[in-house]
């Protein structure tokens, strides 16, 4: 049982380049999330999905796009990378969104640097 | 909007001693959930403990316990018998209990060092 997996672990981009951060979960969870963690800060929600084909914006969605074509996968797309997007990106999933017993399980993170 | 504040950027404790990490939050809601997450150097976010706001009893998980003061909007984490493996960043987080609420609101984190 792998849980939530993310690829790549590290990436360096040049300004203006594009890339996709991959996220896959094998727990058959309906809800999936993308967070970013800036140095010395907590996590902030970028986008989330409540099921295949349904996505919505979080706190800091500008500069990102997502899609959810399957239950398992929730890729995050950066179209025109900017230095402000240098961060660690975490994907998470949960069975539902409600109830304290519904834990969000996190992937190991992707460290992205934009130069 | 809800906010979570951790006023201690860094804390240190001797191995086997007890340490308390502070967290305060601001919300106008009456029903919500509070969490403490641990982030070791591996970066993995690990749930340590959770508390439902409607419960008066403080949550405990082995060596970890919380002091939940709803009126004061305070949610501190106590770690007893500290171990070297407890060294990590600790994040306090809030989530509304409203239907469809998905967002976890995190504090800035407290870096805990365990001195042998």
Interface residues (C-beta under 8 A of the other chain):
Chain A: X31 X33 X35 X40 X41 X42 X43 X44 X45 X48 X50 X58 X59 X88 X90 X92 X97 X98 X100 X103 X104 X106 X108 X109 X111
Chain B: X4 X9 X33 X42 X43 X44 X45 X46 X47 X50 X51 X52 X91 X93 X95 X97 X99 X100 X101 X102 X103 X104 X106 X107 X108 X109
